[in-house]
Amino acid sequence: MQLGDKKLVVQRASVGAKNANAMAQAPVQIQVPGLQLQSGSGPATEVLCLMNMVMPDELKDDEEYEDILEDIREECSRYGIVRSVEIPRPVEGVEVPGVGKVFVEFNSVLDCQKAQQNLTGRKFANRVVVTSYFDPDRYHRRDF
């Protein structure tokens, strides 16, 4: 394209990228407090851990806690039979493991996989949901 006495060259820009192909190959790291992934999200199980959904302050009020529990149970039931839902609540002056995480136990691994595929990246209360499979034995021991 001619602009005055200069030739203007137009090309697609990748801000900050020195090599456009490097951008497509670079893995994206998501950092979520309390999330430790050893090798991906691990093997599929019947228990799904949902993170970045609830804040500890939202869990203190009994009515709000029940609303959140009902919303999550209802949404997860779209993907299969939900056996149980655990949302650890904060206790004043005590460090409660798993606060801010939601644990959903499904009837089967297949149901859990369907939920994981559909819930990962969804928004809940304007927060992007992050999911991970969780060890059923630890879930039943409440080792969050």
N, C-alpha and C positions, 0 to 999 in steps of 0.2 A: 504494500500500500504506500503510495507516495504522499508525503506530508511536507509541503514546501519543497526545499531542495534536498531533503533527506528521505531515505526509504525506511518506513516503519515496518518492523517485523512483529507479528502478533503470534504468541504461542501460549499454550495452557501453562499456568504456573502452579508449582507445588511449594508453598511458602516454607522456607527453611530447609527444603530438601535439596541435596547436592546431586542426587541420582534418583530419578522418578521410580525406577524399578526397586530401589532399596525400600521405599515406602510400602510397597505391596508385600514385601517379604518380612518386614519387621513385626515380631509378635507384640501384642498389646498386653501390658500387665495391669491388672485391676487390683488395687489395694483396698481391702475392706478390713477394718479392725476386727480381730478375733477370728479371721479366716486363715487357716493354715492348710495349704494344699501341697501334699508331698509330690504327687504325680497326677496332675489333672484333678478331676473331681472323684477319682477312684471308681471302683466297680459299682454298678447299679445295685441298690438295695431297696427295701420296702419303705425306708425312712428318708424323707427329704428335709434338708435344713434350708430354710429361707432366711436370707440376711438382707439387711438394709431396708427392712419393712417397717419396723417399729422402733421407737426411741424409749429408753427407760422411763422417762416422765409420763409417757402415754399409758404405761402399764400400771401406774400407781392408783389411778381412779378405778374402782370396781366396775362401774357402769361402762366406762370407756374400754376397759379390758374385755368385758363380756361382748361388747359390740365388735371389737377387733377379732376375737375368737370366733364369733359367729360368721363374720365376713370371710375369714380365711377358710373355715370349714365348708362354707357354701361354695366358694370359688374352687377349692380343691376337689369337691365332690363332682364337679363337672368332668373330671378326668379319671374317676374311679371311686371305689369304695374306700372311705376314710375310716380307719379303725380308731385313731386317736389324734389329738392335737395337743402339744405342750408348748406353752409360752412362759419361760421362766420370768418371774417378776422380781423387781428389786425389793430388798428389805433394808430398811434404814440401819446403817452401821455395819452391815454384813455384805461381804463380797459374794454375790450369787453367780455361779458359773452359767454362761449361756444367756444372760440378760441381753435383750435386743435381738435374739434369734428366735425363729419359729420352727418347731419340729412337727412334721406331719407324717404319721404312720399310715401307709396304704395297705390294702388287702393283698396286693401283689406287687412284684417288681415292675411288671408291665404298666400297671396303673401309675406307679411312681415315676417311671420314665416318661409317660405321657404328660404328667403334671410338670416335670422338670423341663421338658421341651417347650411347653406352653407358658410357663411362668418366668423363665429366665429372661431378663431384659424388660419385663413388664413394669409398669409404674404402679406403685401403691403409695398414696399420700404424697405424690410428687417425688418419690424416691424410686430409683431403678433397682429392681429386685435381682439379687444374686442368689444362685442356688448351688447346693452341693449334696451329694448322697451322704448319708450318715449311718454309722454302724448300728444295727438293730440291738445288739447286746448292750452297747453303751447307752442307747436310748432307754431301754428297759431298766437299766441301773440308774437312770437319770444322771448319767455322767456327761453333762453337757459341756 
